[in-house]
Amino acid sequence: QLQGRKEEKMPPPAFGRIASDGKRKSGSVQNCDAITVRVEIMQAYKDADLDKSNHIDRHELGEMLKRLEIPLTDPINDLEILYQFLDKDKAGGVSAEEWNAAFEPEIILRCA
């Protein structure tokens, strides 16, 4: 439950470059190669899937955000909102297809 907050429609997550140590590089991605960005996003998915179940659960999503040092204003509710945004089919885990679909509009916007 979202503890009193209404479910909000969230825009697709923005992404930054991710260094080999798993930390975000500052700055936005400009003049990017869409294929390279898609490969990096898929690698981030694989890295987040700690139990190798081919789905990212809430705990794994939270751990990934911590590793990338992505702060949440309200950690419990913000994580839940993000998770619900990513888990489109509400099957209880974020599939690779759902993960990639969440980032695709941003890739098209930034890499077109």
N, CA, C and O atoms as CSV, one atom per row, in Angstrom:
chain,resi,resn,atom,element,x,y,z
A,1,GLN,N,N,0.853,-1.181,0.000
A,1,GLN,CA,C,0.000,0.000,0.000
A,1,GLN,C,C,0.893,1.237,0.000
A,1,GLN,O,O,2.030,1.193,0.471
A,2,LEU,N,N,0.376,2.322,-0.524
A,2,LEU,CA,C,1.171,3.529,-0.692
A,2,LEU,C,C,1.044,4.490,0.474
A,2,LEU,O,O,1.395,5.663,0.343
A,3,GLN,N,N,0.560,4.031,1.592
A,3,GLN,CA,C,0.461,4.817,2.808
A,3,GLN,C,C,-0.143,6.191,2.577
A,3,GLN,O,O,0.484,7.214,2.855
A,4,GLY,N,N,-1.363,6.204,2.065
A,4,GLY,CA,C,-2.094,7.448,1.927
A,4,GLY,C,C,-1.825,8.219,0.651
A,4,GLY,O,O,-2.505,9.212,0.392
A,5,ARG,N,N,-0.878,7.810,-0.144
A,5,ARG,CA,C,-0.613,8.522,-1.393
A,5,ARG,C,C,-1.372,7.878,-2.519
A,5,ARG,O,O,-1.471,6.653,-2.597
A,6,LYS,N,N,-1.908,8.699,-3.388
A,6,LYS,CA,C,-2.573,8.187,-4.571
A,6,LYS,C,C,-1.523,7.652,-5.531
A,6,LYS,O,O,-0.403,8.159,-5.601
A,7,GLU,N,N,-1.913,6.608,-6.275
A,7,GLU,CA,C,-0.998,6.115,-7.305
A,7,GLU,C,C,-0.843,7.201,-8.350
A,7,GLU,O,O,-1.827,7.741,-8.856
A,8,GLU,N,N,0.386,7.512,-8.662
A,8,GLU,CA,C,0.665,8.578,-9.613
A,8,GLU,C,C,1.221,7.990,-10.892
A,8,GLU,O,O,1.952,7.000,-10.868
A,9,LYS,N,N,0.871,8.603,-12.006
A,9,LYS,CA,C,1.476,8.228,-13.272
A,9,LYS,C,C,2.855,8.838,-13.307
A,9,LYS,O,O,3.008,10.050,-13.158
A,10,MET,N,N,3.847,8.016,-13.501
A,10,MET,CA,C,5.217,8.515,-13.543
A,10,MET,C,C,5.709,8.507,-14.978
A,10,MET,O,O,5.366,7.613,-15.751
A,11,PRO,N,N,6.504,9.489,-15.335
A,11,PRO,CA,C,7.118,9.453,-16.651
A,11,PRO,C,C,8.167,8.353,-16.666
A,11,PRO,O,O,8.606,7.914,-15.603
A,12,PRO,N,N,8.579,7.898,-17.841
A,12,PRO,CA,C,9.640,6.894,-17.883
A,12,PRO,C,C,10.869,7.408,-17.158
A,12,PRO,O,O,11.182,8.597,-17.230
A,13,PRO,N,N,11.570,6.522,-16.457
A,13,PRO,CA,C,12.753,6.959,-15.729
A,13,PRO,C,C,13.813,7.524,-16.654
A,13,PRO,O,O,14.035,7.002,-17.746
A,14,ALA,N,N,14.457,8.571,-16.226
A,14,ALA,CA,C,15.592,9.104,-16.971
A,14,ALA,C,C,16.801,8.257,-16.605
A,14,ALA,O,O,16.831,7.638,-15.542
A,15,PHE,N,N,17.768,8.230,-17.457
A,15,PHE,CA,C,18.952,7.448,-17.159
A,15,PHE,C,C,20.195,8.281,-17.378
A,15,PHE,O,O,20.207,9.224,-18.170
A,16,GLY,N,N,21.209,7.922,-16.682
A,16,GLY,CA,C,22.518,8.533,-16.865
A,16,GLY,C,C,23.472,7.447,-17.279
A,16,GLY,O,O,23.091,6.277,-17.314
A,17,ARG,N,N,24.672,7.789,-17.586
A,17,ARG,CA,C,25.651,6.774,-17.938
A,17,ARG,C,C,26.067,6.036,-16.688
A,17,ARG,O,O,26.179,6.632,-15.616
A,18,ILE,N,N,26.295,4.746,-16.817
A,18,ILE,CA,C,26.691,3.932,-15.685
A,18,ILE,C,C,28.115,3.461,-15.933
A,18,ILE,O,O,28.413,2.845,-16.956
A,19,ALA,N,N,28.979,3.759,-14.987
A,19,ALA,CA,C,30.383,3.358,-15.094
A,19,ALA,C,C,30.517,1.881,-14.753
A,19,ALA,O,O,29.588,1.278,-14.215
A,20,SER,N,N,31.661,1.303,-15.063
A,20,SER,CA,C,31.875,-0.119,-14.827
A,20,SER,C,C,31.802,-0.491,-13.351
A,20,SER,O,O,31.580,-1.659,-13.030
A,21,ASP,N,N,31.984,0.473,-12.440
A,21,ASP,CA,C,31.878,0.184,-11.019
A,21,ASP,C,C,30.437,0.226,-10.521
A,21,ASP,O,O,30.188,0.076,-9.325
A,22,GLY,N,N,29.481,0.431,-11.438
A,22,GLY,CA,C,28.074,0.438,-11.080
A,22,GLY,C,C,27.547,1.774,-10.638
A,22,GLY,O,O,26.363,1.884,-10.321
A,23,LYS,N,N,28.369,2.787,-10.604
A,23,LYS,CA,C,27.940,4.129,-10.185
A,23,LYS,C,C,27.557,4.944,-11.413
A,23,LYS,O,O,28.113,4.777,-12.498
A,24,ARG,N,N,26.577,5.839,-11.203
A,24,ARG,CA,C,26.164,6.726,-12.293
A,24,ARG,C,C,27.234,7.756,-12.559
A,24,ARG,O,O,27.860,8.279,-11.637
A,25,LYS,N,N,27.435,8.040,-13.817
A,25,LYS,CA,C,28.291,9.159,-14.192
A,25,LYS,C,C,27.404,10.380,-14.268
A,25,LYS,O,O,26.243,10.279,-14.666
A,26,SER,N,N,27.923,11.518,-13.898
A,26,SER,CA,C,27.100,12.716,-13.916
A,26,SER,C,C,26.873,13.180,-15.342
A,26,SER,O,O,27.624,12.838,-16.256
A,27,GLY,N,N,25.832,13.959,-15.508
A,27,GLY,CA,C,25.520,14.502,-16.828
A,27,GLY,C,C,24.530,13.627,-17.557
A,27,GLY,O,O,24.350,12.454,-17.231
A,28,SER,N,N,23.903,14.207,-18.535
A,28,SER,CA,C,22.931,13.445,-19.299
A,28,SER,C,C,23.617,12.821,-20.507
A,28,SER,O,O,24.703,13.230,-20.916
A,29,VAL,N,N,22.955,11.830,-21.054
A,29,VAL,CA,C,23.477,11.155,-22.227
A,29,VAL,C,C,23.059,11.961,-23.451
A,29,VAL,O,O,21.868,12.147,-23.702
A,30,GLN,N,N,24.026,12.429,-24.198
A,30,GLN,CA,C,23.731,13.181,-25.410
A,30,GLN,C,C,24.523,12.570,-26.548
A,30,GLN,O,O,25.582,11.982,-26.331
A,31,ASN,N,N,24.006,12.708,-27.767
A,31,ASN,CA,C,24.660,12.134,-28.928
A,31,ASN,C,C,25.017,10.671,-28.667
A,31,ASN,O,O,26.118,10.223,-28.985
A,32,CYS,N,N,24.081,9.944,-28.092
A,32,CYS,CA,C,24.344,8.564,-27.715
A,32,CYS,C,C,24.021,7.614,-28.852
A,32,CYS,O,O,23.325,7.960,-29.807
A,33,ASP,N,N,24.540,6.426,-28.720
A,33,ASP,CA,C,24.254,5.341,-29.635
A,33,ASP,C,C,23.173,4.476,-28.986
A,33,ASP,O,O,23.404,3.891,-27.928
A,34,ALA,N,N,22.012,4.390,-29.603
A,34,ALA,CA,C,20.870,3.702,-28.998
A,34,ALA,C,C,21.176,2.242,-28.691
A,34,ALA,O,O,20.741,1.724,-27.663
A,35,ILE,N,N,21.903,1.584,-29.551
A,35,ILE,CA,C,22.214,0.170,-29.317
A,35,ILE,C,C,23.074,0.016,-28.067
A,35,ILE,O,O,22.828,-0.866,-27.244
A,36,THR,N,N,24.078,0.871,-27.927
A,36,THR,CA,C,24.947,0.818,-26.750
A,36,THR,C,C,24.156,1.086,-25.481
A,36,THR,O,O,24.351,0.408,-24.472
A,37,VAL,N,N,23.269,2.066,-25.521
A,37,VAL,CA,C,22.457,2.385,-24.340
A,37,VAL,C,C,21.559,1.206,-23.990
A,37,VAL,O,O,21.405,0.882,-22.813
A,38,ARG,N,N,20.960,0.554,-24.995
A,38,ARG,CA,C,20.108,-0.603,-24.723
A,38,ARG,C,C,20.903,-1.741,-24.086
A,38,ARG,O,O,20.410,-2.411,-23.179
A,39,VAL,N,N,22.121,-1.958,-24.551
A,39,VAL,CA,C,22.978,-2.991,-23.969
A,39,VAL,C,C,23.298,-2.646,-22.515
A,39,VAL,O,O,23.270,-3.524,-21.652
A,40,GLU,N,N,23.601,-1.373,-22.236
A,40,GLU,CA,C,23.903,-0.950,-20.869
A,40,GLU,C,C,22.693,-1.098,-19.962
A,40,GLU,O,O,22.830,-1.498,-18.806
A,41,ILE,N,N,21.522,-0.782,-20.468
A,41,ILE,CA,C,20.294,-0.912,-19.677
A,41,ILE,C,C,20.009,-2.382,-19.385
A,41,ILE,O,O,19.578,-2.725,-18.284
A,42,MET,N,N,20.245,-3.249,-20.362
A,42,MET,CA,C,20.041,-4.677,-20.134
A,42,MET,C,C,21.064,-5.220,-19.133
A,42,MET,O,O,20.744,-6.096,-18.329
A,43,GLN,N,N,22.287,-4.702,-19.182
A,43,GLN,CA,C,23.298,-5.130,-18.209
A,43,GLN,C,C,22.908,-4.679,-16.808
A,43,GLN,O,O,23.103,-5.414,-15.840
A,44,ALA,N,N,22.358,-3.477,-16.696
A,44,ALA,CA,C,21.892,-2.987,-15.395
A,44,ALA,C,C,20.791,-3.910,-14.858
A,44,ALA,O,O,20.734,-4.180,-13.659
A,45,TYR,N,N,19.920,-4.388,-15.749
A,45,TYR,CA,C,18.857,-5.319,-15.353
A,45,TYR,C,C,19.468,-6.613,-14.812
A,45,TYR,O,O,19.078,-7.099,-13.750
A,46,LYS,N,N,20.421,-7.157,-15.547
A,46,LYS,CA,C,21.055,-8.412,-15.123
A,46,LYS,C,C,21.774,-8.237,-13.791
A,46,LYS,O,O,21.735,-9.121,-12.936
A,47,ASP,N,N,22.427,-7.097,-13.621
A,47,ASP,CA,C,23.122,-6.817,-12.362
A,47,ASP,C,C,22.141,-6.676,-11.204
A,47,ASP,O,O,22.449,-7.063,-10.076
A,48,ALA,N,N,20.960,-6.124,-11.477
A,48,ALA,CA,C,19.953,-5.918,-10.430
A,48,ALA,C,C,19.279,-7.225,-10.028
A,48,ALA,O,O,18.812,-7.359,-8.897
A,49,ASP,N,N,19.226,-8.182,-10.937
A,49,ASP,CA,C,18.562,-9.466,-10.687
A,49,ASP,C,C,19.487,-10.356,-9.848
A,49,ASP,O,O,20.093,-11.298,-10.357
A,50,LEU,N,N,19.580,-10.036,-8.559
A,50,LEU,CA,C,20.543,-10.675,-7.674
A,50,LEU,C,C,20.370,-12.190,-7.564
A,50,LEU,O,O,21.357,-12.920,-7.469
A,51,ASP,N,N,19.116,-12.670,-7.576
A,51,ASP,CA,C,18.878,-14.106,-7.443
A,51,ASP,C,C,18.789,-14.828,-8.789
A,51,ASP,O,O,18.515,-16.027,-8.844
A,52,LYS,N,N,19.020,-14.091,-9.859
A,52,LYS,CA,C,19.031,-14.647,-11.226
A,52,LYS,C,C,17.727,-15.361,-11.578
A,52,LYS,O,O,17.728,-16.405,-12.230
A,53,SER,N,N,16.607,-14.769,-11.128
A,53,SER,CA,C,15.284,-15.344,-11.379
A,53,SER,C,C,14.667,-14.841,-12.683
A,53,SER,O,O,13.572,-15.264,-13.053
A,54,ASN,N,N,15.354,-13.952,-13.373
A,54,ASN,CA,C,14.846,-13.311,-14.589
A,54,ASN,C,C,13.686,-12.371,-14.308
A,54,ASN,O,O,12.897,-12.055,-15.199
A,55,HIS,N,N,13.592,-11.928,-13.061
A,55,HIS,CA,C,12.646,-10.898,-12.643
A,55,HIS,C,C,13.302,-10.080,-11.542
A,55,HIS,O,O,14.046,-10.622,-10.725
A,56,ILE,N,N,13.032,-8.786,-11.515
A,56,ILE,CA,C,13.530,-7.935,-10.445
A,56,ILE,C,C,12.389,-7.715,-9.467
A,56,ILE,O,O,11.320,-7.232,-9.842
A,57,ASP,N,N,12.625,-8.073,-8.207
A,57,ASP,CA,C,11.601,-7.839,-7.196
A,57,ASP,C,C,11.864,-6.506,-6.495
A,57,ASP,O,O,12.844,-5.825,-6.798
A,58,ARG,N,N,10.990,-6.136,-5.561
A,58,ARG,CA,C,11.121,-4.847,-4.860
A,58,ARG,C,C,12.470,-4.710,-4.166
A,58,ARG,O,O,13.118,-3.666,-4.242
A,59,HIS,N,N,12.881,-5.774,-3.491
A,59,HIS,CA,C,14.147,-5.739,-2.761
A,59,HIS,C,C,15.314,-5.494,-3.724
A,59,HIS,O,O,16.184,-4.665,-3.455
A,60,GLU,N,N,15.328,-6.208,-4.828
A,60,GLU,CA,C,16.416,-6.053,-5.805
A,60,GLU,C,C,16.418,-4.652,-6.411
A,60,GLU,O,O,17.480,-4.074,-6.640
A,61,LEU,N,N,15.236,-4.110,-6.670
A,61,LEU,CA,C,15.146,-2.752,-7.200
A,61,LEU,C,C,15.703,-1.757,-6.177
A,61,LEU,O,O,16.460,-0.853,-6.533
A,62,GLY,N,N,15.329,-1.926,-4.916
A,62,GLY,CA,C,15.831,-1.051,-3.865
A,62,GLY,C,C,17.345,-1.141,-3.722
A,62,GLY,O,O,18.019,-0.126,-3.542
A,63,GLU,N,N,17.876,-2.355,-3.801
A,63,GLU,CA,C,19.325,-2.542,-3.703
A,63,GLU,C,C,20.044,-1.882,-4.875
A,63,GLU,O,O,21.109,-1.289,-4.700
A,64,MET,N,N,19.467,-1.984,-6.057
A,64,MET,CA,C,20.078,-1.355,-7.230
A,64,MET,C,C,20.118,0.165,-7.058
A,64,MET,O,O,21.133,0.795,-7.355
A,65,LEU,N,N,19.031,0.748,-6.587
A,65,LEU,CA,C,18.992,2.191,-6.388
A,65,LEU,C,C,20.043,2.626,-5.369
A,65,LEU,O,O,20.681,3.666,-5.531
A,66,LYS,N,N,20.218,1.823,-4.318
A,66,LYS,CA,C,21.256,2.134,-3.328
A,66,LYS,C,C,22.652,2.068,-3.951
A,66,LYS,O,O,23.469,2.966,-3.744
A,67,ARG,N,N,22.924,1.003,-4.716
A,67,ARG,CA,C,24.242,0.850,-5.345
A,67,ARG,C,C,24.554,2.006,-6.279
A,67,ARG,O,O,25.696,2.459,-6.364
A,68,LEU,N,N,23.521,2.485,-6.985
A,68,LEU,CA,C,23.716,3.580,-7.935
A,68,LEU,C,C,23.639,4.943,-7.253
A,68,LEU,O,O,23.775,5.982,-7.899
A,69,GLU,N,N,23.419,4.924,-5.947
A,69,GLU,CA,C,23.324,6.157,-5.158
A,69,GLU,C,C,22.240,7.091,-5.698
A,69,GLU,O,O,22.445,8.297,-5.841
A,70,ILE,N,N,21.084,6.496,-5.991
A,70,ILE,CA,C,19.925,7.259,-6.450
A,70,ILE,C,C,19.044,7.512,-5.234
A,70,ILE,O,O,18.400,6.592,-4.728
A,71,PRO,N,N,19.014,8.750,-4.765
A,71,PRO,CA,C,18.244,9.038,-3.551
A,71,PRO,C,C,16.737,9.077,-3.834
A,71,PRO,O,O,16.297,9.513,-4.898
A,72,LEU,N,N,15.979,8.616,-2.869
A,72,LEU,CA,C,14.525,8.694,-2.932
A,72,LEU,C,C,14.066,9.624,-1.828
A,72,LEU,O,O,14.523,9.515,-0.690
A,73,THR,N,N,13.164,10.538,-2.156
A,73,THR,CA,C,12.650,11.490,-1.175
A,73,THR,C,C,11.926,10.763,-0.051
A,73,THR,O,O,12.128,11.062,1.125
A,74,ASP,N,N,11.086,9.812,-0.419
A,74,ASP,CA,C,10.329,8.994,0.531
A,74,ASP,C,C,10.614,7.542,0.152
A,74,ASP,O,O,9.884,6.965,-0.654
A,75,PRO,N,N,11.664,6.940,0.719
A,75,PRO,CA,C,12.129,5.635,0.247
A,75,PRO,C,C,11.067,4.552,0.117
A,75,PRO,O,O,11.076,3.810,-0.865
A,76,ILE,N,N,10.163,4.440,1.065
A,76,ILE,CA,C,9.161,3.369,1.003
A,76,ILE,C,C,8.157,3.623,-0.108
A,76,ILE,O,O,7.937,2.757,-0.954
A,77,ASN,N,N,7.550,4.793,-0.114
A,77,ASN,CA,C,6.538,5.087,-1.129
A,77,ASN,C,C,7.140,5.260,-2.517
A,77,ASN,O,O,6.567,4.784,-3.498
A,78,ASP,N,N,8.279,5.929,-2.617
A,78,ASP,CA,C,8.890,6.145,-3.930
A,78,ASP,C,C,9.298,4.825,-4.572
A,78,ASP,O,O,9.113,4.636,-5.775
A,79,LEU,N,N,9.849,3.920,-3.784
A,79,LEU,CA,C,10.224,2.606,-4.303
A,79,LEU,C,C,8.993,1.858,-4.785
A,79,LEU,O,O,9.022,1.224,-5.840
A,80,GLU,N,N,7.915,1.928,-4.022
A,80,GLU,CA,C,6.674,1.243,-4.411
A,80,GLU,C,C,6.105,1.820,-5.710
A,80,GLU,O,O,5.670,1.073,-6.587
A,81,ILE,N,N,6.109,3.127,-5.828
A,81,ILE,CA,C,5.596,3.771,-7.046
A,81,ILE,C,C,6.449,3.377,-8.251
A,81,ILE,O,O,5.917,3.056,-9.313
A,82,LEU,N,N,7.753,3.401,-8.088
A,82,LEU,CA,C,8.651,3.009,-9.175
A,82,LEU,C,C,8.436,1.546,-9.548
A,82,LEU,O,O,8.376,1.203,-10.729
A,83,TYR,N,N,8.322,0.695,-8.546
A,83,TYR,CA,C,8.103,-0.732,-8.793
A,83,TYR,C,C,6.790,-0.957,-9.552
A,83,TYR,O,O,6.746,-1.724,-10.514
A,84,GLN,N,N,5.738,-0.292,-9.119
A,84,GLN,CA,C,4.443,-0.442,-9.797
A,84,GLN,C,C,4.512,0.070,-11.237
A,84,GLN,O,O,3.884,-0.499,-12.130
A,85,PHE,N,N,5.268,1.136,-11.460
A,85,PHE,CA,C,5.445,1.659,-12.817
A,85,PHE,C,C,6.139,0.626,-13.696
A,85,PHE,O,O,5.752,0.433,-14.848
A,86,LEU,N,N,7.144,-0.031,-13.171
A,86,LEU,CA,C,7.920,-0.988,-13.966
A,86,LEU,C,C,7.191,-2.311,-14.160
A,86,LEU,O,O,7.277,-2.903,-15.235
A,87,ASP,N,N,6.477,-2.788,-13.147
A,87,ASP,CA,C,5.779,-4.078,-13.206
A,87,ASP,C,C,4.416,-3.898,-13.864
A,87,ASP,O,O,3.379,-3.953,-13.202
A,88,LYS,N,N,4.434,-3.686,-15.161
A,88,LYS,CA,C,3.202,-3.372,-15.903
A,88,LYS,C,C,2.141,-4.457,-15.807
A,88,LYS,O,O,0.956,-4.149,-15.685
A,89,ASP,N,N,2.547,-5.723,-15.860
A,89,ASP,CA,C,1.556,-6.796,-15.844
A,89,ASP,C,C,1.153,-7.225,-14.428
A,89,ASP,O,O,0.329,-8.122,-14.251
A,90,LYS,N,N,1.745,-6.571,-13.428
A,90,LYS,CA,C,1.426,-6.820,-12.011
A,90,LYS,C,C,1.608,-8.289,-11.646
A,90,LYS,O,O,0.854,-8.830,-10.838
A,91,ALA,N,N,2.611,-8.933,-12.245
A,91,ALA,CA,C,2.875,-10.340,-11.990
A,91,ALA,C,C,3.785,-10.559,-10.782
A,91,ALA,O,O,4.089,-11.699,-10.432
A,92,GLY,N,N,4.213,-9.483,-10.153
A,92,GLY,CA,C,5.041,-9.618,-8.973
A,92,GLY,C,C,6.533,-9.615,-9.246
A,92,GLY,O,O,7.321,-10.041,-8.402
A,93,GLY,N,N,6.917,-9.151,-10.388
A,93,GLY,CA,C,8.331,-9.028,-10.718
A,93,GLY,C,C,8.470,-8.259,-12.014
A,93,GLY,O,O,7.594,-8.315,-12.877
A,94,VAL,N,N,9.568,-7.542,-12.150
A,94,VAL,CA,C,9.817,-6.770,-13.358
A,94,VAL,C,C,10.591,-7.658,-14.326
A,94,VAL,O,O,11.723,-8.053,-14.049
A,95,SER,N,N,9.976,-7.966,-15.451
A,95,SER,CA,C,10.631,-8.792,-16.464
A,95,SER,C,C,11.582,-7.935,-17.293
A,95,SER,O,O,11.523,-6.706,-17.247
A,96,ALA,N,N,12.443,-8.580,-18.038
A,96,ALA,CA,C,13.367,-7.862,-18.922
A,96,ALA,C,C,12.589,-7.033,-19.939
A,96,ALA,O,O,12.989,-5.917,-20.272
A,97,GLU,N,N,11.489,-7.575,-20.429
A,97,GLU,CA,C,10.676,-6.845,-21.410
A,97,GLU,C,C,10.094,-5.577,-20.793
A,97,GLU,O,O,10.110,-4.515,-21.416
A,98,GLU,N,N,9.581,-5.687,-19.569
A,98,GLU,CA,C,9.028,-4.514,-18.890
A,98,GLU,C,C,10.123,-3.487,-18.620
A,98,GLU,O,O,9.911,-2.287,-18.796
A,99,TRP,N,N,11.289,-3.956,-18.194
A,99,TRP,CA,C,12.425,-3.083,-17.913
A,99,TRP,C,C,12.812,-2.305,-19.165
A,99,TRP,O,O,12.926,-1.079,-19.131
A,100,ASN,N,N,13.012,-3.016,-20.260
A,100,ASN,CA,C,13.424,-2.366,-21.506
A,100,ASN,C,C,12.352,-1.401,-22.012
A,100,ASN,O,O,12.674,-0.311,-22.484
A,101,ALA,N,N,11.090,-1.793,-21.918
A,101,ALA,CA,C,10.001,-0.933,-22.382
A,101,ALA,C,C,9.936,0.367,-21.596
A,101,ALA,O,O,9.563,1.403,-22.145
A,102,ALA,N,N,10.296,0.325,-20.314
A,102,ALA,CA,C,10.262,1.537,-19.490
A,102,ALA,C,C,11.279,2.566,-19.964
A,102,ALA,O,O,11.034,3.768,-19.866
A,103,PHE,N,N,12.412,2.111,-20.474
A,103,PHE,CA,C,13.478,3.021,-20.889
A,103,PHE,C,C,13.417,3.404,-22.363
A,103,PHE,O,O,14.041,4.384,-22.772
A,104,GLU,N,N,12.684,2.654,-23.154
A,104,GLU,CA,C,12.686,2.877,-24.602
A,104,GLU,C,C,12.271,4.291,-25.017
A,104,GLU,O,O,12.922,4.863,-25.891
A,105,PRO,N,N,11.226,4.883,-24.438
A,105,PRO,CA,C,10.883,6.258,-24.849
A,105,PRO,C,C,12.025,7.246,-24.612
A,105,PRO,O,O,12.246,8.148,-25.421
A,106,GLU,N,N,12.738,7.079,-23.519
A,106,GLU,CA,C,13.863,7.967,-23.211
A,106,GLU,C,C,15.014,7.743,-24.183
A,106,GLU,O,O,15.672,8.697,-24.597
A,107,ILE,N,N,15.259,6.493,-24.548
A,107,ILE,CA,C,16.307,6.185,-25.525
A,107,ILE,C,C,15.974,6.835,-26.863
A,107,ILE,O,O,16.837,7.445,-27.494
A,108,ILE,N,N,14.742,6.705,-27.285
A,108,ILE,CA,C,14.324,7.312,-28.556
A,108,ILE,C,C,14.478,8.816,-28.501
A,108,ILE,O,O,14.964,9.436,-29.447
A,109,LEU,N,N,14.060,9.403,-27.383
A,109,LEU,CA,C,14.144,10.858,-27.225
A,109,LEU,C,C,15.596,11.348,-27.263
A,109,LEU,O,O,15.910,12.312,-27.960
A,110,ARG,N,N,16.464,10.690,-26.522
A,110,ARG,CA,C,17.841,11.166,-26.378
A,110,ARG,C,C,18.770,10.711,-27.488
A,110,ARG,O,O,19.770,11.375,-27.761
A,111,CYS,N,N,18.469,9.614,-28.123
A,111,CYS,CA,C,19.416,9.054,-29.089
A,111,CYS,C,C,18.955,9.221,-30.533
A,111,CYS,O,O,19.636,8.774,-31.456
A,112,ALA,N,N,17.823,9.851,-30.731
A,112,ALA,CA,C,17.308,10.009,-32.086
A,112,ALA,C,C,18.090,11.060,-32.865
A,112,ALA,O,O,17.785,11.319,-34.029
